[in-house]
């Protein structure tokens, strides 16, 4: 249950079928996907998109990631 900032800038999806639509080339709002502990269960999925500015303070959560160590 983690809201994750994405590199994409936010824009509404185009009408009709698309595969991996690209965001706009400029803008201030970025895409955040998923949900955190403050969101309803139905919104905690990767297909759920929010828009916002990455330095907003109301995003709650963290993600644990492991990086393999090559020897």
N, CA, C and O atoms as CSV, one atom per row, in Angstrom:
chain,resi,resn,atom,element,x,y,z
A,1,UNK,N,N,0.828,-1.193,0.000
A,1,UNK,CA,C,0.000,0.000,0.000
A,1,UNK,C,C,0.867,1.248,0.000
A,1,UNK,O,O,0.984,1.941,1.011
A,2,UNK,N,N,1.466,1.521,-1.137
A,2,UNK,CA,C,2.364,2.666,-1.242
A,2,UNK,C,C,1.974,3.502,-2.443
A,2,UNK,O,O,1.795,2.976,-3.541
A,3,UNK,N,N,1.841,4.800,-2.238
A,3,UNK,CA,C,1.643,5.731,-3.335
A,3,UNK,C,C,3.013,6.052,-3.897
A,3,UNK,O,O,3.901,6.470,-3.153
A,4,UNK,N,N,3.201,5.868,-5.178
A,4,UNK,CA,C,4.523,5.999,-5.779
A,4,UNK,C,C,4.519,7.088,-6.850
A,4,UNK,O,O,3.712,7.058,-7.778
A,5,UNK,N,N,5.427,8.044,-6.710
A,5,UNK,CA,C,5.577,9.079,-7.730
A,5,UNK,C,C,6.189,8.477,-8.982
A,5,UNK,O,O,7.113,7.668,-8.900
A,6,UNK,N,N,5.680,8.866,-10.129
A,6,UNK,CA,C,6.192,8.398,-11.415
A,6,UNK,C,C,6.869,9.557,-12.132
A,6,UNK,O,O,6.690,10.721,-11.772
A,7,UNK,N,N,7.631,9.229,-13.128
A,7,UNK,CA,C,8.338,10.252,-13.898
A,7,UNK,C,C,7.392,11.030,-14.822
A,7,UNK,O,O,7.671,12.177,-15.172
A,8,UNK,N,N,6.283,10.411,-15.212
A,8,UNK,CA,C,5.349,11.023,-16.160
A,8,UNK,C,C,4.729,12.296,-15.613
A,8,UNK,O,O,4.415,12.388,-14.426
A,9,UNK,N,N,4.558,13.267,-16.483
A,9,UNK,CA,C,3.749,14.432,-16.160
A,9,UNK,C,C,2.288,14.057,-16.353
A,9,UNK,O,O,1.969,13.207,-17.184
A,10,UNK,N,N,1.406,14.682,-15.595
A,10,UNK,CA,C,-0.009,14.308,-15.620
A,10,UNK,C,C,-0.745,14.945,-16.783
A,10,UNK,O,O,-0.551,16.122,-17.088
A,11,UNK,N,N,-1.584,14.162,-17.425
A,11,UNK,CA,C,-2.553,14.628,-18.425
A,11,UNK,C,C,-3.663,13.592,-18.455
A,11,UNK,O,O,-3.442,12.434,-18.102
A,12,UNK,N,N,-4.845,13.994,-18.871
A,12,UNK,CA,C,-5.931,13.035,-19.035
A,12,UNK,C,C,-5.544,12.054,-20.129
A,12,UNK,O,O,-4.872,12.423,-21.092
A,13,UNK,N,N,-5.967,10.803,-19.982
A,13,UNK,CA,C,-5.718,9.813,-21.032
A,13,UNK,C,C,-6.485,10.201,-22.295
A,13,UNK,O,O,-7.576,10.768,-22.217
A,14,UNK,N,N,-5.911,9.894,-23.451
A,14,UNK,CA,C,-6.652,10.166,-24.701
A,14,UNK,C,C,-7.866,9.243,-24.813
A,14,UNK,O,O,-7.907,8.181,-24.192
A,15,UNK,N,N,-8.839,9.651,-25.600
A,15,UNK,CA,C,-10.030,8.828,-25.817
A,15,UNK,C,C,-9.663,7.618,-26.663
A,15,UNK,O,O,-8.745,7.690,-27.480
A,16,UNK,N,N,-10.361,6.523,-26.479
A,16,UNK,CA,C,-10.126,5.322,-27.274
A,16,UNK,C,C,-9.015,4.464,-26.692
A,16,UNK,O,O,-8.467,4.771,-25.634
A,17,UNK,N,N,-8.691,3.390,-27.393
A,17,UNK,CA,C,-7.660,2.466,-26.946
A,17,UNK,C,C,-6.269,3.031,-27.188
A,17,UNK,O,O,-5.986,3.569,-28.258
A,18,UNK,N,N,-5.412,2.909,-26.196
A,18,UNK,CA,C,-4.006,3.289,-26.338
A,18,UNK,C,C,-3.158,2.297,-25.552
A,18,UNK,O,O,-3.631,1.670,-24.604
A,19,UNK,N,N,-1.917,2.166,-25.953
A,19,UNK,CA,C,-0.966,1.329,-25.232
A,19,UNK,C,C,0.160,2.236,-24.750
A,19,UNK,O,O,0.823,2.902,-25.545
A,20,UNK,N,N,0.365,2.252,-23.435
A,20,UNK,CA,C,1.416,3.057,-22.817
A,20,UNK,C,C,1.398,4.507,-23.307
A,20,UNK,O,O,2.362,4.960,-23.923
A,21,UNK,N,N,0.310,5.238,-23.040
A,21,UNK,CA,C,0.247,6.629,-23.505
A,21,UNK,C,C,1.321,7.483,-22.849
A,21,UNK,O,O,1.639,7.295,-21.675
A,22,UNK,N,N,1.874,8.407,-23.596
A,22,UNK,CA,C,2.904,9.315,-23.090
A,22,UNK,C,C,2.240,10.562,-22.510
A,22,UNK,O,O,1.218,11.027,-23.015
A,23,UNK,N,N,2.820,11.081,-21.469
A,23,UNK,CA,C,2.312,12.307,-20.875
A,23,UNK,C,C,2.737,13.517,-21.689
A,23,UNK,O,O,3.434,13.379,-22.694
A,24,UNK,N,N,2.322,14.692,-21.263
A,24,UNK,CA,C,2.702,15.909,-21.985
A,24,UNK,C,C,4.196,16.195,-21.840
A,24,UNK,O,O,4.849,15.656,-20.946
A,25,UNK,N,N,4.730,17.032,-22.706
A,25,UNK,CA,C,6.153,17.373,-22.675
A,25,UNK,C,C,6.509,18.402,-21.616
A,25,UNK,O,O,7.685,18.588,-21.305
A,26,UNK,N,N,5.504,19.076,-21.055
A,26,UNK,CA,C,5.771,20.092,-20.037
A,26,UNK,C,C,4.600,20.132,-19.066
A,26,UNK,O,O,3.506,19.661,-19.377
A,27,UNK,N,N,4.835,20.691,-17.901
A,27,UNK,CA,C,3.789,20.821,-16.896
A,27,UNK,C,C,4.376,20.744,-15.504
A,27,UNK,O,O,5.565,20.476,-15.330
A,28,UNK,N,N,3.531,20.983,-14.513
A,28,UNK,CA,C,3.983,20.992,-13.125
A,28,UNK,C,C,3.543,19.746,-12.369
A,28,UNK,O,O,4.262,19.263,-11.494
A,29,UNK,N,N,2.379,19.231,-12.697
A,29,UNK,CA,C,1.818,18.089,-11.974
A,29,UNK,C,C,2.399,16.780,-12.499
A,29,UNK,O,O,2.502,16.569,-13.708
A,30,UNK,N,N,2.772,15.914,-11.576
A,30,UNK,CA,C,3.292,14.593,-11.932
A,30,UNK,C,C,2.271,13.526,-11.544
A,30,UNK,O,O,1.340,13.783,-10.781
A,31,UNK,N,N,2.465,12.336,-12.080
A,31,UNK,CA,C,1.583,11.210,-11.803
A,31,UNK,C,C,2.065,10.484,-10.554
A,31,UNK,O,O,3.258,10.229,-10.390
A,32,UNK,N,N,1.140,10.162,-9.694
A,32,UNK,CA,C,1.391,9.274,-8.563
A,32,UNK,C,C,0.454,8.090,-8.751
A,32,UNK,O,O,-0.722,8.273,-9.064
A,33,UNK,N,N,0.967,6.880,-8.564
A,33,UNK,CA,C,0.162,5.672,-8.768
A,33,UNK,C,C,0.054,4.873,-7.482
A,33,UNK,O,O,0.902,4.951,-6.593
A,34,UNK,N,N,-1.015,4.109,-7.419
A,34,UNK,CA,C,-1.221,3.242,-6.268
A,34,UNK,C,C,-1.994,3.956,-5.182
A,34,UNK,O,O,-2.797,4.845,-5.463
A,35,UNK,N,N,-1.757,3.574,-3.956
A,35,UNK,CA,C,-2.436,4.178,-2.819
A,35,UNK,C,C,-1.626,3.952,-1.561
A,35,UNK,O,O,-0.689,3.153,-1.544
A,36,UNK,N,N,-1.987,4.646,-0.530
A,36,UNK,CA,C,-1.278,4.495,0.744
A,36,UNK,C,C,-2.280,4.161,1.835
A,36,UNK,O,O,-3.460,3.949,1.556
A,37,UNK,N,N,-1.826,4.115,3.046
A,37,UNK,CA,C,-2.692,3.741,4.165
A,37,UNK,C,C,-3.852,4.706,4.371
A,37,UNK,O,O,-4.813,4.358,5.056
A,38,UNK,N,N,-3.793,5.895,3.806
A,38,UNK,CA,C,-4.883,6.860,3.975
A,38,UNK,C,C,-5.941,6.746,2.884
A,38,UNK,O,O,-6.963,7.429,2.946
A,39,UNK,N,N,-5.714,5.886,1.876
A,39,UNK,CA,C,-6.661,5.733,0.774
A,39,UNK,C,C,-7.571,4.530,1.000
A,39,UNK,O,O,-7.188,3.573,1.673
A,40,UNK,N,N,-8.790,4.583,0.429
A,40,UNK,CA,C,-9.661,3.399,0.492
A,40,UNK,C,C,-9.025,2.224,-0.246
A,40,UNK,O,O,-8.230,2.423,-1.165
A,41,UNK,N,N,-9.364,1.035,0.143
A,41,UNK,CA,C,-8.786,-0.178,-0.443
A,41,UNK,C,C,-8.946,-0.219,-1.960
A,41,UNK,O,O,-8.032,-0.670,-2.650
A,42,UNK,N,N,-10.065,0.232,-2.497
A,42,UNK,CA,C,-10.318,0.196,-3.946
A,42,UNK,C,C,-9.317,1.054,-4.725
A,42,UNK,O,O,-9.075,0.804,-5.906
A,43,UNK,N,N,-8.739,2.059,-4.074
A,43,UNK,CA,C,-7.798,2.961,-4.745
A,43,UNK,C,C,-6.343,2.521,-4.620
A,43,UNK,O,O,-5.461,3.185,-5.164
A,44,UNK,N,N,-6.070,1.435,-3.930
A,44,UNK,CA,C,-4.693,0.972,-3.723
A,44,UNK,C,C,-4.302,-0.038,-4.799
A,44,UNK,O,O,-4.060,-1.209,-4.505
A,45,UNK,N,N,-4.243,0.419,-6.029
A,45,UNK,CA,C,-3.846,-0.426,-7.153
A,45,UNK,C,C,-3.047,0.410,-8.134
A,45,UNK,O,O,-3.232,1.626,-8.196
A,46,UNK,N,N,-2.174,-0.204,-8.892
A,46,UNK,CA,C,-1.269,0.543,-9.762
A,46,UNK,C,C,-1.992,1.279,-10.884
A,46,UNK,O,O,-1.450,2.240,-11.430
A,47,UNK,N,N,-3.188,0.859,-11.237
A,47,UNK,CA,C,-3.933,1.533,-12.301
A,47,UNK,C,C,-4.535,2.857,-11.828
A,47,UNK,O,O,-4.926,3.681,-12.655
A,48,UNK,N,N,-4.612,3.071,-10.547
A,48,UNK,CA,C,-5.169,4.316,-10.008
A,48,UNK,C,C,-4.132,5.427,-10.134
A,48,UNK,O,O,-3.005,5.282,-9.661
A,49,UNK,N,N,-4.506,6.530,-10.766
A,49,UNK,CA,C,-3.573,7.642,-10.963
A,49,UNK,C,C,-4.066,8.878,-10.221
A,49,UNK,O,O,-5.256,9.190,-10.218
A,50,UNK,N,N,-3.139,9.558,-9.606
A,50,UNK,CA,C,-3.400,10.849,-8.974
A,50,UNK,C,C,-2.473,11.859,-9.619
A,50,UNK,O,O,-1.520,11.482,-10.300
A,51,UNK,N,N,-2.742,13.133,-9.415
A,51,UNK,CA,C,-1.827,14.166,-9.889
A,51,UNK,C,C,-1.439,15.036,-8.714
A,51,UNK,O,O,-2.216,15.232,-7.780
A,52,UNK,N,N,-0.224,15.556,-8.776
A,52,UNK,CA,C,0.241,16.405,-7.697
A,52,UNK,C,C,1.663,16.858,-7.931
A,52,UNK,O,O,2.284,16.526,-8.941
A,53,UNK,N,N,2.159,17.613,-6.991
A,53,UNK,CA,C,3.531,18.116,-7.029
A,53,UNK,C,C,4.341,17.265,-6.052
A,53,UNK,O,O,3.938,17.127,-4.897
A,54,UNK,N,N,5.473,16.690,-6.476
A,54,UNK,CA,C,6.207,15.747,-5.622
A,54,UNK,C,C,6.635,16.273,-4.250
A,54,UNK,O,O,6.926,15.472,-3.361
A,55,UNK,N,N,6.681,17.579,-4.053
A,55,UNK,CA,C,7.095,18.062,-2.730
A,55,UNK,C,C,5.903,18.282,-1.791
A,55,UNK,O,O,6.064,18.876,-0.725
A,56,UNK,N,N,4.707,17.809,-2.174
A,56,UNK,CA,C,3.553,17.897,-1.281
A,56,UNK,C,C,3.817,17.081,-0.022
A,56,UNK,O,O,4.467,16.038,-0.083
A,57,UNK,N,N,3.331,17.537,1.087
A,57,UNK,CA,C,3.616,16.895,2.369
A,57,UNK,C,C,2.519,15.934,2.813
A,57,UNK,O,O,2.659,15.299,3.859
A,58,UNK,N,N,1.426,15.805,2.052
A,58,UNK,CA,C,0.332,14.953,2.505
A,58,UNK,C,C,0.391,13.529,1.959
A,58,UNK,O,O,-0.555,12.764,2.144
A,59,UNK,N,N,1.467,13.165,1.300
A,59,UNK,CA,C,1.646,11.799,0.819
A,59,UNK,C,C,2.278,10.986,1.944
A,59,UNK,O,O,3.313,11.373,2.488
A,60,UNK,N,N,1.660,9.866,2.290
A,60,UNK,CA,C,2.122,9.063,3.415
A,60,UNK,C,C,2.525,7.679,2.916
A,60,UNK,O,O,1.820,7.079,2.105
A,61,UNK,N,N,3.651,7.178,3.400
A,61,UNK,CA,C,4.059,5.823,3.083
A,61,UNK,C,C,5.513,5.755,2.672
A,61,UNK,O,O,6.179,6.779,2.516
A,62,UNK,N,N,5.993,4.550,2.501
A,62,UNK,CA,C,7.356,4.341,2.042
A,62,UNK,C,C,7.418,2.988,1.357
A,62,UNK,O,O,6.525,2.162,1.541
A,63,UNK,N,N,8.428,2.756,0.592
A,63,UNK,CA,C,8.613,1.484,-0.097
A,63,UNK,C,C,9.984,0.939,0.243
A,63,UNK,O,O,10.985,1.652,0.183
A,64,UNK,N,N,10.016,-0.320,0.596
A,64,UNK,CA,C,11.278,-0.994,0.874
A,64,UNK,C,C,11.738,-1.655,-0.415
A,64,UNK,O,O,10.980,-2.391,-1.046
A,65,UNK,N,N,12.974,-1.396,-0.804
A,65,UNK,CA,C,13.521,-1.984,-2.024
A,65,UNK,C,C,14.881,-2.597,-1.712
A,65,UNK,O,O,15.670,-2.030,-0.956
A,66,UNK,N,N,15.140,-3.736,-2.290
A,66,UNK,CA,C,16.421,-4.405,-2.119
A,66,UNK,C,C,17.199,-4.338,-3.412
A,66,UNK,O,O,16.638,-4.517,-4.492
A,67,UNK,N,N,18.466,-4.086,-3.307
A,67,UNK,CA,C,19.349,-4.077,-4.454
A,67,UNK,C,C,20.331,-5.244,-4.289
A,67,UNK,O,O,20.995,-5.354,-3.258
A,68,UNK,N,N,20.422,-6.114,-5.303
A,68,UNK,CA,C,21.355,-7.225,-5.146
A,68,UNK,C,C,22.795,-6.741,-5.100
A,68,UNK,O,O,23.164,-5.777,-5.770
A,69,UNK,N,N,23.587,-7.413,-4.313
A,69,UNK,CA,C,25.002,-7.094,-4.210
A,69,UNK,C,C,25.769,-8.125,-5.043
A,69,UNK,O,O,25.713,-9.323,-4.766
A,70,UNK,N,N,26.466,-7.660,-6.037
A,70,UNK,CA,C,27.254,-8.547,-6.904
A,70,UNK,C,C,28.680,-8.594,-6.418
A,70,UNK,O,O,29.297,-7.554,-6.188
A,71,UNK,N,N,29.198,-9.764,-6.264
A,71,UNK,CA,C,30.575,-9.909,-5.770
A,71,UNK,C,C,31.435,-10.541,-6.808
A,71,UNK,O,O,32.627,-10.747,-6.581
